[in-house]
Amino acid sequence: MADLNGLVADWGQMDWALPFSPYKVIFLISWFFLCLYSVRRSDESPLILNQYRALANTAALFFGPAVLFVLFVVDVVQKIQAGKLAWADLPKYTLAAVFRTNPISKARPITSIGPSIELMDAAGRHFADVYAQQSSGRRTNREILDLTERLILEGLQGRATDILIDPKSDAIYTVRYRIDGMLRVHEEIDSKVCNAVINSIKAISGMDIAEKRRPQDGAFMARTPDGEIYFRVASSGVLGGEKLAIRVLDQTRGLMSLEEIGMDDRTQKAIRNIIRQPSGMVLVCGPTGSGKTTTLYAMLSNMNVQERNIVTIEDPIEHVLPHASQIEVNVKAGVTFASSLRSILRQDPDVICVGEIRDAETAAMAVQAAQTGHLVLATLHASSNMAALVRMMDLGVRPLLLASALSVIISQRLVRRLCDACKGPAELTQSQINYCIQNNLDQTKIFQARGCGRCGGTGYYGRIAIMDVTYMDDKLRHTLVSNTLTPADMKQKGDRDFFATLRRDGLAKVLAGITTLEEIKRVTSHLGG
């Protein structure tokens, strides 16, 4: 018994020190999971070429956070050098890189975006309900839905006017956004995944997903916290797969005023006087994407809609105008500009807005309406104001009728606005300095684009129009009626004068700090001079 008591006493006095430290165990477990996380981030990083990805993943498995730190530093340096990241945004970018679970890469993982956007077809059916009928596999459906919604949402957040999805190769598709008139590559996606995305968009747009070669058109809408946004979709078969072009009709941005689109005070006053008149014709000219429809909307927003019956014909309707009757062109249903204009004349209109004069019948009816007590606003594809007159005559409108109907012609182009958050004094080249001296331009008032997080590193945010405005005075009417100039001479003279006026308006906006010399040169260099 004594031996047992002694054994118990010795047992209680033993040193129970563990052969390993619990802190070391915690450290080893944490390091193990950090290494696994590092392998995941390394495998998704666009900074590593595919042929070296296996080697990088092996290094990440052993050295863990050290590899993450190197990748982060390289990413930051590249973004700062490319102007895509400002020093002031570095702390915010660092926090986002530390706490986000899915890093930004060329082919970003599919993530759920929450209730920020809800896609629906033209009939108001939800995206998930429409797409569920076209594919199988619940998990795959959800991932494709999330990816599609994210691409649309990020396009809206980036102020994109168009979203293009097209094949880069047999294995890769590119997603590009047109922002401020310039295309930017947003993301590259595996072809199998992107084909599913294309099919989902075609399904919600009411298009046949089995038809991949014949061009198709469709439409869908999105519900956001700011309101409803509409999309026009066009598909076509191209080399390497199928291309999708999505036009964004964002009505949540609101209408722009005459001042916001770029008109100076003198032009604004003249235009307001013209659109108060009971009859006449206003033509807005320019190529596709030059802001013609936006200018028409700015004019319509200056009218008293309570006292005037306003009817528009558009393709498509880009903004909903309160107290205006808007007709959307639908060629398949027989609703064309000409047929709609013919029916409008029987609806006692005061103001008629024609989205585009495309054919002889529409041109003749628009001019006739302007002569019979209606105010007609219309757009026309023409290179200059005088070229617009030649174009109308080519469509069969007699010069005498044109001279009596027209009130004003506006030709315009769009230039990018400088980003107010990062623009700075311009560092001019010697040729630019000589140009400023020759044209008596104050060099201290000229700014240049720099780039920051707000503008996506481009240095530009938004666009503004530069314009050439021609009023139909007695001299121009006499030129039209007397046929003193041939159509070819009129177009040549008009293009030459148009270039000078457009350049002059552009330089005025450069001196006001709105845009840059490079933008004016980019937009007007193809016009000659």
C-alpha positions in Angstrom: 0.0 0.0 0.0 2.9 2.3 0.8 4.3 1.6 -2.6 1.0 2.5 -4.3 0.9 5.8 -2.4 4.4 6.6 -3.4 3.6 5.9 -7.0 0.6 8.2 -6.9 2.7 11.0 -5.3 5.4 10.6 -8.0 2.7 10.7 -10.7 1.4 14.0 -9.4 4.9 15.5 -9.3 5.8 14.7 -12.9 6.5 17.5 -15.5 3.6 17.5 -18.0 5.4 19.8 -20.6 4.2 18.9 -24.1 6.9 17.9 -26.7 5.6 20.7 -29.0 4.2 24.3 -28.5 0.5 25.0 -29.3 1.5 28.3 -30.9 3.7 26.4 -33.4 0.7 24.2 -34.2 -1.5 27.2 -34.8 1.2 28.8 -37.0 1.7 25.6 -39.1 -2.0 25.2 -39.6 -2.4 28.9 -40.6 0.6 28.7 -42.9 -0.8 25.6 -44.5 -4.2 27.3 -45.4 -2.4 30.5 -46.5 -0.3 28.4 -48.9 -3.5 26.8 -50.3 -5.1 30.2 -50.6 -2.0 31.5 -52.3 -2.1 28.6 -54.8 -5.7 29.6 -55.7 -4.9 33.3 -56.1 -1.8 32.4 -58.2 -3.8 30.1 -60.4 -6.3 32.9 -61.2 -3.7 35.7 -61.6 -3.5 37.2 -65.1 0.1 38.3 -64.4 1.3 34.7 -64.8 1.6 33.2 -68.3 0.0 29.8 -68.7 3.3 28.0 -69.4 4.6 29.2 -66.0 1.5 28.7 -64.0 2.4 25.2 -62.7 5.8 26.5 -61.5 4.1 29.6 -59.9 1.6 27.4 -58.1 4.4 25.2 -56.8 6.2 28.2 -55.4 3.0 29.5 -53.9 2.5 26.1 -52.2 5.8 26.5 -50.3 6.2 30.2 -49.9 2.6 31.2 -49.6 2.1 34.9 -48.7 5.4 35.9 -50.1 4.2 35.0 -53.6 1.0 36.9 -53.0 2.9 40.0 -52.0 5.1 39.9 -55.1 2.0 39.5 -57.4 0.3 42.4 -55.6 3.3 44.7 -56.0 3.7 43.9 -59.7 0.0 44.4 -60.3 0.0 47.8 -58.5 3.2 49.0 -60.4 1.6 48.0 -63.8 -1.6 49.8 -63.0 0.1 53.0 -61.9 2.4 53.0 -64.9 -0.6 52.5 -67.2 -2.6 55.3 -65.5 -5.3 52.9 -64.3 -4.6 53.5 -60.6 -3.9 56.8 -58.9 -1.6 57.0 -55.8 -4.6 58.5 -53.9 -6.6 55.3 -54.5 -3.8 53.0 -53.5 -5.0 52.4 -49.8 -8.6 51.7 -51.0 -7.3 49.3 -53.7 -5.0 47.5 -51.1 -7.9 46.9 -48.7 -10.1 45.6 -51.6 -7.3 43.3 -52.6 -6.8 41.9 -49.1 -10.5 41.3 -48.2 -12.0 40.2 -51.5 -12.4 36.5 -52.1 -12.2 36.6 -55.9 -9.4 38.6 -57.4 -9.8 40.7 -60.6 -8.4 38.8 -63.5 -8.8 38.4 -67.2 -11.4 35.6 -66.7 -12.9 36.5 -63.3 -14.7 33.8 -61.3 -18.5 33.8 -61.5 -19.9 35.5 -58.5 -23.4 36.4 -57.3 -24.1 40.1 -57.6 -27.1 40.3 -55.4 -30.2 42.4 -56.0 -28.4 45.3 -57.8 -29.9 44.3 -61.2 -32.8 42.1 -62.3 -33.0 41.1 -66.0 -36.3 40.4 -67.7 -37.5 39.8 -71.2 -39.8 42.2 -73.1 -42.9 40.6 -71.6 -41.6 41.1 -68.0 -40.7 37.5 -67.3 -37.7 37.0 -65.0 -34.3 36.0 -66.4 -34.1 32.7 -64.4 -37.6 31.6 -65.6 -36.7 32.2 -69.3 -33.3 30.6 -69.2 -34.4 27.6 -67.2 -36.4 26.4 -70.2 -33.4 26.5 -72.4 -30.7 24.6 -70.5 -30.3 21.8 -68.0 -28.4 21.6 -64.7 -29.5 23.8 -61.8 -26.0 24.8 -60.7 -24.7 25.6 -64.2 -27.8 27.7 -64.8 -27.2 29.8 -61.7 -23.5 30.4 -62.5 -24.4 31.5 -66.1 -27.1 33.8 -64.8 -24.8 35.4 -62.3 -22.1 35.9 -64.9 -24.5 37.4 -67.4 -26.0 39.7 -64.8 -22.5 40.8 -63.7 -21.4 41.6 -67.2 -24.5 43.7 -67.8 -24.2 45.4 -64.4 -20.5 46.3 -64.8 -21.3 47.7 -68.2 -23.9 50.0 -66.7 -21.6 51.0 -63.8 -18.9 51.9 -66.3 -21.3 54.1 -68.4 -21.1 51.8 -71.4 -23.4 52.6 -74.4 -22.7 49.3 -76.1 -21.6 45.9 -74.9 -19.8 43.7 -77.5 -19.2 40.0 -77.0 -17.2 38.3 -79.8 -14.8 35.5 -80.3 -11.1 36.3 -80.1 -10.1 32.7 -80.9 -11.7 29.3 -80.8 -11.0 29.1 -77.1 -11.5 32.7 -75.9 -14.2 35.3 -76.2 -13.7 39.0 -75.4 -16.2 41.3 -73.7 -15.8 45.0 -74.7 -17.5 48.1 -73.5 -17.9 51.3 -75.6 -17.4 54.1 -73.1 -17.3 57.7 -74.2 -17.2 56.5 -77.8 -14.1 54.3 -77.3 -14.0 50.5 -77.1 -12.3 49.0 -74.0 -11.6 45.3 -73.5 -13.3 44.5 -70.2 -12.8 40.7 -69.8 -11.8 37.6 -71.6 -13.9 34.5 -71.0 -13.6 30.8 -72.0 -15.5 30.0 -75.1 -17.7 27.3 -73.6 -18.8 29.6 -70.7 -19.3 32.6 -73.1 -21.4 30.5 -75.5 -23.7 29.8 -72.6 -23.8 33.5 -71.7 -24.6 34.4 -75.3 -27.4 31.8 -75.3 -28.8 33.2 -72.1 -28.9 36.7 -73.5 -30.5 35.5 -76.8 -33.1 33.6 -74.7 -34.2 36.6 -72.7 -34.1 38.7 -75.9 -36.6 36.5 -77.6 -34.2 35.1 -80.1 -33.7 31.5 -81.4 -30.7 30.1 -79.5 -30.4 27.2 -82.0 -29.8 29.6 -84.9 -26.1 30.8 -84.8 -25.4 31.9 -88.4 -28.4 34.0 -89.4 -28.5 37.5 -88.0 -31.2 38.1 -85.4 -32.5 41.0 -83.4 -34.1 41.1 -80.0 -34.6 43.2 -76.8 -34.7 42.8 -73.1 -34.8 45.1 -70.0 -33.2 45.4 -66.6 -34.7 46.7 -63.4 -32.2 48.5 -61.2 -32.5 50.7 -58.0 -32.4 53.8 -60.3 -35.1 52.6 -62.7 -35.6 50.4 -65.8 -33.0 50.2 -68.5 -33.7 48.8 -72.0 -31.3 46.9 -74.3 -31.4 46.2 -78.0 -29.5 43.0 -79.0 -28.2 42.0 -82.4 -26.4 38.6 -83.1 -24.6 37.3 -86.2 -22.4 34.4 -87.0 -18.7 35.3 -87.5 -15.4 33.5 -87.9 -14.7 31.6 -84.8 -18.3 31.6 -83.3 -21.1 34.1 -82.8 -21.0 37.8 -82.1 -23.4 39.7 -79.9 -23.9 43.5 -79.9 -26.0 45.0 -77.0 -27.1 48.6 -77.3 -27.8 50.2 -73.9 -30.8 52.5 -73.8 -30.3 54.0 -70.3 -33.3 56.2 -69.5 -32.2 56.6 -65.9 -29.6 59.2 -66.9 -32.2 61.8 -67.8 -32.3 64.3 -70.6 -29.5 66.7 -71.3 -30.0 70.5 -71.7 -28.9 72.5 -74.7 -26.0 73.8 -72.6 -24.9 70.3 -71.5 -24.7 69.0 -75.0 -22.3 71.8 -76.0 -24.2 74.8 -77.3 -22.9 78.2 -76.6 -25.2 81.0 -75.2 -25.7 82.6 -78.6 -26.7 79.3 -80.3 -29.0 78.4 -77.4 -30.9 81.6 -77.7 -31.3 81.2 -81.5 -32.4 77.6 -81.2 -35.0 78.4 -78.5 -36.5 81.1 -80.7 -36.7 78.7 -83.7 -38.4 75.8 -81.7 -41.0 78.3 -80.4 -42.1 79.0 -84.0 -45.3 77.1 -85.2 -43.7 75.8 -88.3 -40.3 75.1 -90.0 -37.8 72.3 -90.1 -34.7 71.7 -88.0 -32.1 69.2 -89.3 -29.4 67.7 -87.1 -26.7 66.0 -89.1 -23.7 63.8 -88.5 -22.5 60.2 -88.6 -23.8 57.3 -86.4 -22.9 57.9 -82.8 -22.5 61.7 -83.0 -25.3 62.5 -80.6 -28.0 63.6 -83.0 -30.8 62.1 -81.1 -29.6 63.5 -77.8 -29.7 67.0 -79.4 -33.3 66.4 -80.6 -34.3 65.4 -77.0 -32.6 68.5 -75.6 -34.7 70.7 -78.0 -37.9 68.8 -77.1 -37.2 69.3 -73.4 -37.3 73.0 -74.0 -40.8 73.0 -75.4 -44.1 73.6 -73.5 -45.5 70.1 -73.7 -48.8 71.2 -72.1 -49.7 73.6 -74.9 -48.2 71.6 -77.9 -49.1 68.2 -79.2 -45.7 66.5 -79.7 -45.4 63.2 -81.6 -42.1 61.4 -82.2 -41.1 58.5 -84.5 -38.0 56.7 -83.3 -35.9 53.6 -83.9 -35.6 52.8 -81.0 -37.2 55.0 -78.3 -34.2 56.1 -76.2 -36.0 58.2 -73.6 -39.6 58.4 -72.4 -40.9 61.9 -72.9 -43.7 62.9 -70.5 -46.9 64.2 -72.3 -45.5 63.2 -75.8 -46.8 60.5 -78.1 -43.8 58.3 -79.1 -44.0 55.7 -81.9 -41.3 53.0 -82.3 -40.4 51.8 -85.8 -41.0 48.1 -86.4 -40.3 47.2 -90.0 -41.5 43.6 -89.5 -44.9 44.9 -88.4 -45.0 47.5 -91.3 -44.4 50.5 -89.0 -41.8 52.5 -90.8 -40.8 56.2 -90.7 -42.9 57.0 -93.8 -46.0 55.1 -92.8 -45.9 56.5 -89.2 -45.4 60.1 -90.5 -48.4 59.7 -92.8 -50.6 58.6 -89.9 -49.2 61.3 -87.6 -50.4 64.1 -90.0 -54.0 63.1 -89.2 -53.5 63.4 -85.4 -53.4 67.2 -85.2 -49.7 67.4 -84.2 -47.9 70.7 -83.5 -44.4 69.2 -83.3 -43.2 66.2 -85.2 -39.9 64.5 -84.4 -38.5 62.2 -87.0 -35.7 60.0 -85.7 -34.0 59.7 -89.1 -34.8 60.6 -92.7 -33.8 57.5 -94.6 -35.8 57.5 -97.9 -37.4 59.8 -100.4 -40.9 59.3 -99.1 -40.0 60.3 -95.5 -38.0 63.3 -96.8 -40.8 64.6 -99.0 -43.5 64.2 -96.2 -41.2 65.8 -93.6 -40.7 68.9 -95.8 -44.4 69.0 -96.7 -45.3 68.9 -93.0 -42.9 71.8 -92.2 -44.7 73.9 -94.9 -48.2 73.1 -93.7 -48.0 74.5 -90.2 -45.9 71.9 -88.3 -42.6 72.2 -86.6 -40.4 69.2 -87.8 -37.3 68.1 -86.0 -35.3 65.4 -87.8 -31.9 63.8 -88.2 -30.0 63.0 -91.3 -26.7 61.2 -92.1 -24.6 63.9 -93.8 -21.0 65.0 -93.5 -21.8 68.8 -93.3 -24.6 71.3 -93.5 -24.2 71.9 -97.2 -23.9 68.1 -97.7 -27.2 67.8 -95.9 -28.9 70.0 -98.5 -27.3 68.0 -101.3 -28.5 64.8 -99.6 -32.1 66.1 -99.4 -32.1 67.0 -103.0 -30.7 63.6 -103.9 -33.8 62.2 -102.1 -36.0 64.1 -104.5 -36.9 67.3 -102.5 -37.0 70.3 -104.8 -34.6 73.2 -103.9 -37.5 75.7 -103.8 -39.4 73.5 -101.2 -36.2 73.0 -99.3 -35.4 76.7 -99.1 -38.9 77.5 -97.9 -39.2 74.7 -95.3 -35.8 74.7 -93.6 -35.1 76.9 -90.6 -31.7 75.7 -89.4 -29.2 72.9 -90.0 -26.8 71.6 -87.3 -23.9 69.3 -87.9 -22.0 68.0 -85.0 -19.3 65.6 -83.7 -18.6 64.4 -80.2 -15.4 64.9 -78.3 -14.5 63.5 -74.9 -14.7 65.7 -71.8 -11.7 66.0 -69.5 -12.1 64.3 -66.2 -12.4 67.1 -63.6 -10.8 65.0 -60.9 -7.4 64.5 -62.6 -7.0 67.0 -65.5 -3.9 69.2 -65.3 -2.0 71.9 -67.2 -0.9 70.6 -70.6 2.7 69.9 -71.5 2.7 71.1 -75.1 5.0 69.9 -77.8 6.9 72.4 -79.9 4.5 72.0 -82.8 1.5 72.6 -80.5 3.2 75.7 -79.1 3.7 77.0 -82.6 0.1 76.3 -83.4 -1.1 78.2 -80.3 1.1 81.2 -81.2 -0.2 81.2 -84.8 -3.8 81.2 -83.6 -3.4 83.5 -80.6 -4.3 80.8 -78.1 -3.5 81.2 -74.4 -1.3 78.2 -73.6 -2.0 78.6 -69.8 -5.7 77.7 -70.4 -5.0 74.4 -72.1 -5.3 71.2 -70.1 -4.4 67.6 -70.7 -5.7 64.2 -69.7 -3.9 62.4 -66.9 -6.0 59.5 -65.6 -7.4 58.4 -62.2 -9.8 55.8 -60.7 -12.9 57.9 -61.5 -12.3 57.9 -65.3 -10.8 54.4 -65.5 -7.3 55.8 -66.2 -8.3 57.4 -69.5 -8.4 61.1 -68.3 -11.8 61.6 -69.9 -15.3 61.4 -68.4 -18.3 62.0 -70.6 -18.6 63.7 -74.0 -19.7 67.0 -75.4 -20.6 68.1 -78.9 -18.8 70.5 -81.2 -21.1 72.1 -83.7 -21.6 74.0 -87.0 -24.9 75.8 -87.1 -26.3 77.2 -90.4 -29.4 79.3 -90.4 -31.4 79.6 -93.6 -31.0 83.2 -94.5 -31.9 85.0 -97.8 -28.4 84.4 -99.2 -28.5 80.7 -98.8 -32.1 80.5 -100.0 -31.1 82.4 -103.1 -28.1 80.0 -103.7 -30.5 77.0 -103.5 -33.2 78.5 -105.8 -30.9 80.0 -108.4 -28.7 76.9 -108.8 -25.6 79.1 -108.9 -23.6 76.2 -107.4 -23.7 72.6 -108.5 -24.4 69.9 -105.9 -20.7 68.9 -106.0 -19.5 72.5 -105.5 -22.0 72.9 -102.6 -20.7 69.8 -100.9 -17.1 70.7 -101.4 -17.5 74.2 -100.1 -19.7 73.1 -97.3 -17.2 70.5 -96.1 -14.4 73.1 -96.1 -16.4 75.7 -94.2 -17.7 73.0 -91.8 -14.2 71.9 -90.9 -13.1 75.5 -90.1 -16.2 76.1 -87.9 -16.0 72.8 -86.1 -12.3 73.4 -85.4 -13.1 76.9 -84.1 -15.8 75.6 -81.8 -13.5 72.8 -80.6 -10.7 75.2 -79.8 -13.1 77.3 -77.7 -13.9 74.3 -75.6 -10.2 73.5 -75.3 -9.5 77.0 -73.9 -12.5 76.5 -71.5 -10.8 73.5 -70.1 -13.5 71.1 -71.3 -11.4 69.0 -73.7 -7.9 68.6 -75.2 -6.1 69.5 -78.4 -5.6 65.8 -79.0 -9.3 65.2 -79.0 -10.1 68.0 -81.4 -7.4 66.6 -83.7 -8.7 63.1 -83.4 -12.3 64.0 -84.3 -11.6 66.6 -87.0 -8.4 65.3 -88.7 -10.3 63.1 -91.1 -12.3 66.2 -92.3 -9.2 67.8 -93.9 -7.5 71.1 -93.3 
